[in-house]
Amino acid sequence: EMGGVLISMRYLRKHTPLLLLGLVLGLIFVPQYSYQSQVARAAAHGPRLVSSFQTDENLLPVNQLDLFLEEQTIYLPLVMKVVGGTPPPPEGSIYGTVTVGGEPRADILLGLVHDIGSPPYVITTTTTTTSDGSYSFTGLPSLAAGESYYVVYQNTVEGEYSHPDLLWYYVTPSLESYTAGSDAFLSDFDLADIVLKTPVDGSKNVTIPVEFTWEKRLATPNDRYQWALYNEYNYPILTSPELDEASYTLDNPAGITPADNYKWEVRVYTEDGGYGLSYQVFWLTFEG
């Protein structure tokens, strides 16, 4: 970073006309070149390039500079610095970024599903996120009418759960139009888990009505949540409506058998249409 360098016009007049000519040319062309270069980069990379330009409130347009005043202050062009952002994706890719609690996360294994409109829904290719959290899938065929692509995260490594701070499962919204060789943004998403709170895991003889609570994912404040209760055979018994708050009160015991084992979890629906499941599942029984 360079600050403006103050130069007195009296000092300039003591030097050769060539120096003065060079200074004027520099004021005219250097700022235009630097600014146009930044604009070109932003246009080329779109919203993936976050730029911050160092400026000075006292920097005047060239056409406002009066070079014939007895005393005139001139600020030389400042160096422009691009900060933040992520590099552009590879050409011909479907791409996005993964965060955990708002921070980029590397080495997250993701699968891409090519949905042809009917089962089976299988992962056709995989990739892992880079150090800045970005992911990309390349070499993909065009989508026909009724087909789509979406990304799946499953919290397993060779059948073992591996990341207790991440969701157990997440699926992005679908990309329903794609031409081979083109670039297409799919989704930026956060994999932070939904932390379950009460009733705690292993609770016995819980009395109805009972309030179930969990922690919101703070980095994604527009999430909506859904409480779900399953029997011990993983069959869903009850679900709540979609909720803004991090709690749900069960006051209707319909379908519940006292002393049987049940488990509860929380689902998340993200602002762009993604869907995930909490890593944690808490077991409990209800009072007769």
C-alpha positions, 0 to 999 in steps of 0.5 A, spaced: 500 500 500 502 507 498 499 513 501 499 519 496 505 523 496 504 531 497 508 535 491 509 542 491 508 546 484 513 550 486 518 544 487 516 542 480 517 549 476 524 548 478 525 542 474 525 541 467 519 541 463 520 534 461 518 532 469 512 536 469 510 533 462 511 526 465 507 527 472 501 530 468 501 524 463 502 519 469 496 522 473 492 521 466 493 514 464 495 510 471 489 511 475 485 509 468 489 503 467 489 501 474 481 502 475 480 499 468 484 493 470 480 492 476 473 493 473 475 488 467 477 483 473 470 484 476 466 483 470 470 477 468 469 473 475 463 476 477 461 476 484 466 471 486 471 476 486 470 481 492 474 487 491 477 493 496 480 499 493 484 503 497 482 511 495 483 518 498 477 522 499 482 528 496 483 525 490 481 530 484 479 528 477 484 530 472 480 536 469 479 539 476 486 540 477 489 547 476 496 547 474 497 554 474 495 556 481 501 559 485 500 553 490 497 547 488 497 540 492 497 534 487 496 527 490 499 521 486 495 515 484 494 510 490 496 503 489 489 499 488 489 492 492 484 486 491 483 483 497 478 477 499 474 473 494 476 466 491 479 464 485 475 463 479 473 456 478 476 451 472 473 453 465 467 448 464 465 447 471 459 447 476 461 450 482 460 453 489 463 454 496 463 450 503 463 453 509 462 450 517 460 456 521 461 461 516 469 459 515 471 455 509 473 448 510 478 444 506 477 436 504 470 435 504 468 430 500 462 431 495 458 427 490 454 430 484 448 426 482 445 426 475 438 426 476 435 423 470 428 424 473 427 417 476 430 412 480 436 410 482 439 417 484 446 415 484 453 419 485 456 420 478 462 423 480 466 426 486 470 432 488 473 435 495 473 442 497 480 446 496 483 450 502 478 456 500 472 451 501 471 451 494 468 445 490 468 444 482 465 439 478 468 439 470 467 435 464 459 434 465 454 432 459 449 437 458 442 436 461 436 434 457 429 436 459 427 434 466 434 432 468 438 436 473 444 436 477 445 437 485 451 436 490 450 431 496 454 431 502 454 424 507 458 424 513 461 418 512 468 415 511 468 408 509 462 407 513 464 410 519 461 417 521 467 422 521 465 429 523 461 430 529 461 438 528 458 437 521 451 435 519 450 428 518 447 429 511 446 435 506 443 436 499 443 442 495 438 445 491 438 442 483 441 445 477 436 444 472 439 447 466 446 446 464 450 446 457 457 442 457 463 446 457 459 452 460 460 455 467 454 454 472 454 456 480 450 451 484 450 453 491 454 456 497 452 452 503 454 451 510 455 444 513 455 446 521 451 441 525 445 442 529 447 441 536 441 438 540 440 440 547 434 437 551 431 432 553 438 429 553 440 423 550 438 417 554 432 420 557 427 416 561 420 416 562 419 423 559 412 427 561 408 430 555 407 435 554 415 436 553 419 442 550 425 439 545 430 444 544 437 445 540 442 450 537 441 455 531 446 455 526 448 462 527 452 463 520 446 461 517 440 466 520 435 464 515 435 457 516 428 454 518 428 447 522 423 441 523 423 437 529 422 429 527 421 423 532 422 416 529 421 409 532 427 404 534 426 402 527 427 408 524 420 409 522 418 417 522 412 417 527 411 425 528 414 431 525 413 439 526 412 444 522 418 448 519 420 453 525 424 459 525 425 458 533 430 453 536 424 449 540 418 445 539 413 443 544 410 436 543 403 436 547 400 430 543 402 423 544 398 420 538 402 414 536 407 414 542 407 407 546 409 408 553 416 405 555 418 404 547 424 407 545 424 413 540 429 418 537 429 425 535 433 429 530 432 436 527 432 437 520 434 444 516 432 447 510 436 453 508 434 459 504 436 457 497 432 450 498 438 446 501 436 440 506 440 437 511 439 432 517 443 433 524 449 429 526 446 428 533 440 423 534 437 423 541 434 417 544 428 417 549 422 414 552 416 417 554 412 416 561 405 412 561 
